[in-house]
Amino acid sequence: MLYKKLILLGVKPDIHTLSILINCYCQLGQLNHGFCLVGEIIKRGYHPSVVTFTTLIKGLCIKGEIESAFQLFAKMIHTGIHPTAFTCDTLIHGLCRIGKVGRALQLKNNMVKWNCIPTVVSYCSIIDTLCKGGLVDEALVLFSEMLRDSNGVPNVVVYSSLINGLCNSGRLNEAKRLLQEMTSRGISANVTTYTTLIDGHCLHG
């Protein structure tokens, strides 16, 4: 292992090197090794950063251990480290993957407490989950909020999720209007967008 060779050569790893290693372990699903390296960080006199915590939170979310991810999130805040938008996006995505859209919305609304502005990723995960759950009107309300947010510039993924939700609900005219709006914003439809519209017309046209 390259890390061990560095140690044997007398090269002291810094916080960035250790954080990269933690990310590698998390990507491989070896969270125990990742958490062990947090102990190594502290042992060497460094302080875990928001990047360190976010990497571990992401690893926990990938494994579906959402409650453990939130416990670590709470511990991070308790130590005085404020989350970034990426930290919150990671948790929101994890919650949406298991259908906890209400909790994801609550977290998005709480982001202002940490001076975080919801990103298109925050909105996209929640809008897609709402649409798949048949809650299209709620998704459209959130989409309107996104448009008012200077940081929430929509993309083809958001539009495709909404168009899919509208088509599944038989609201084809609204779906076509949304496609026109998307085009007017200079956003090109992709194969998913057109496939959704075709399926919608086949089912309800």
C-alpha positions in Angstrom: 0.0 0.0 0.0 1.4 3.4 -1.0 0.3 5.0 2.3 2.4 2.5 4.3 5.4 3.1 2.0 5.1 6.8 2.7 5.2 6.2 6.4 8.2 3.9 6.1 10.0 6.6 4.1 9.4 9.1 6.9 6.9 11.1 4.9 4.2 12.5 7.2 0.7 12.5 5.5 -1.2 15.7 5.9 -5.0 16.3 6.3 -5.5 16.3 2.6 -3.7 13.0 2.0 -5.7 11.4 4.8 -9.0 12.8 3.5 -8.2 11.4 0.0 -7.7 8.0 1.6 -10.9 8.2 3.5 -12.7 9.0 0.3 -11.2 6.0 -1.4 -12.3 3.7 1.4 -15.8 5.1 1.4 -16.0 4.6 -2.4 -15.0 1.0 -1.9 -17.6 0.6 0.9 -14.9 0.0 3.6 -16.3 2.6 6.0 -14.6 1.0 9.0 -11.2 1.8 7.5 -12.4 5.3 6.7 -13.4 5.9 10.3 -10.1 4.5 11.5 -8.3 7.1 9.5 -10.3 9.8 11.3 -8.6 8.6 14.4 -5.3 8.8 12.6 -6.1 12.5 11.7 -6.7 13.3 15.3 -3.7 11.3 16.5 -1.4 13.4 14.2 -2.8 16.7 15.6 -5.0 17.6 12.7 -8.7 18.4 13.0 -11.3 16.7 10.8 -12.7 19.2 8.3 -16.1 19.6 6.7 -14.7 17.6 3.7 -13.7 14.8 6.0 -17.1 14.6 7.6 -19.0 15.0 4.3 -17.0 12.1 2.7 -18.0 9.8 5.6 -21.6 11.0 5.4 -21.7 10.2 1.7 -20.2 6.8 2.4 -22.9 6.1 5.0 -25.7 7.3 2.6 -24.4 5.1 -0.2 -24.7 2.1 2.1 -28.2 3.2 3.1 -27.2 4.0 6.7 -29.1 7.3 6.8 -29.6 7.5 10.5 -25.9 7.0 11.1 -25.2 9.7 8.5 -27.4 12.1 10.4 -25.8 11.2 13.7 -22.4 12.1 12.2 -23.9 15.2 10.7 -25.1 16.3 14.2 -21.7 15.5 15.7 -20.1 17.7 13.0 -22.3 20.6 13.8 -21.8 20.1 17.5 -18.0 20.4 17.0 -18.6 23.8 15.4 -18.1 22.8 11.8 -20.8 24.2 9.5 -22.0 22.0 6.6 -21.6 23.1 3.0 -24.4 22.9 0.4 -22.7 19.7 -0.8 -23.0 18.1 2.7 -26.7 18.9 2.7 -27.2 17.7 -0.9 -25.6 14.4 0.0 -28.1 13.9 2.9 -31.0 15.1 0.8 -30.2 12.6 -2.0 -29.8 9.8 0.6 -33.2 10.6 2.1 -34.9 10.8 -1.3 -33.4 7.4 -2.3 -35.4 5.8 0.6 -38.5 7.9 0.0 -38.1 10.2 3.0 -39.1 13.3 0.9 -40.7 15.1 3.9 -37.5 15.0 5.9 -35.5 16.0 2.8 -37.7 19.1 2.4 -37.1 19.9 6.1 -33.4 19.7 5.6 -33.5 21.9 2.5 -35.5 24.5 4.5 -33.0 24.4 7.4 -30.0 25.0 5.1 -30.3 28.8 5.7 -29.3 28.2 9.3 -25.8 27.3 8.1 -25.7 30.0 5.5 -26.1 27.4 2.7 -28.1 28.1 -0.4 -30.0 25.1 -1.9 -28.5 24.1 -5.2 -30.1 22.6 -8.3 -29.0 19.2 -6.8 -31.1 19.9 -3.7 -34.2 20.7 -5.7 -33.7 18.0 -8.3 -33.6 15.1 -5.9 -36.7 16.3 -4.1 -38.7 17.2 -7.2 -37.9 13.9 -8.8 -39.0 12.0 -5.7 -42.2 14.0 -5.5 -43.0 13.3 -9.1 -42.4 9.6 -8.8 -44.7 9.6 -5.8 -47.5 11.2 -7.8 -47.2 14.5 -5.9 -46.8 16.6 -9.1 -48.5 19.7 -7.8 -46.2 19.8 -4.8 -43.2 19.4 -7.1 -44.4 22.3 -9.3 -44.7 24.5 -6.2 -41.1 23.6 -5.3 -40.0 24.2 -8.9 -41.5 27.8 -8.6 -39.5 28.3 -5.4 -36.4 27.1 -7.2 -36.9 29.6 -10.0 -37.1 32.4 -7.4 -33.8 31.2 -5.9 -30.9 32.9 -7.7 -28.8 29.7 -7.1 -31.5 27.4 -8.3 -31.0 27.4 -12.1 -33.1 24.6 -13.6 -31.5 21.9 -15.9 -32.8 19.2 -18.2 -33.0 16.7 -15.3 -35.4 18.9 -13.3 -37.6 19.6 -16.4 -37.6 15.9 -17.4 -38.7 14.9 -13.9 -41.6 17.3 -14.0 -42.6 16.4 -17.5 -42.5 12.7 -16.6 -44.7 13.4 -13.5 -47.2 15.5 -15.6 -47.3 12.8 -18.3 -48.0 10.0 -15.8 -50.8 12.1 -14.4 -52.3 12.6 -17.9 -51.6 16.3 -17.9 -50.1 16.3 -21.4 -50.8 19.9 -22.3 -49.0 21.1 -19.1 -46.1 18.8 -20.0 -45.9 20.3 -23.5 -45.9 23.8 -22.1 -43.1 22.9 -19.8 -41.1 21.6 -22.7 -41.6 24.9 -24.5 -40.5 26.8 -21.4 -37.4 24.6 -21.2 -36.6 25.3 -24.8 -37.1 29.0 -24.4 -34.5 29.0 -21.5 -32.0 27.5 -23.9 -32.1 24.0 -22.3 -32.1 21.2 -24.8 -34.3 18.2 -24.3 -32.6 14.8 -24.1 -33.8 11.3 -25.0 -35.4 10.9 -21.6 -37.5 14.0 -22.1 -38.8 12.9 -25.5 -39.3 9.2 -24.4 -41.4 10.5 -21.5 -43.6 12.6 -23.8 -44.0 9.7 -26.3 -45.0 7.3 -23.5 -47.4 9.9 -22.1 -49.2 10.3 -25.4 -49.3 6.5 -25.9 -51.0 6.1 -22.4 -53.2 9.2 -22.4 -53.2 10.6 -25.9 
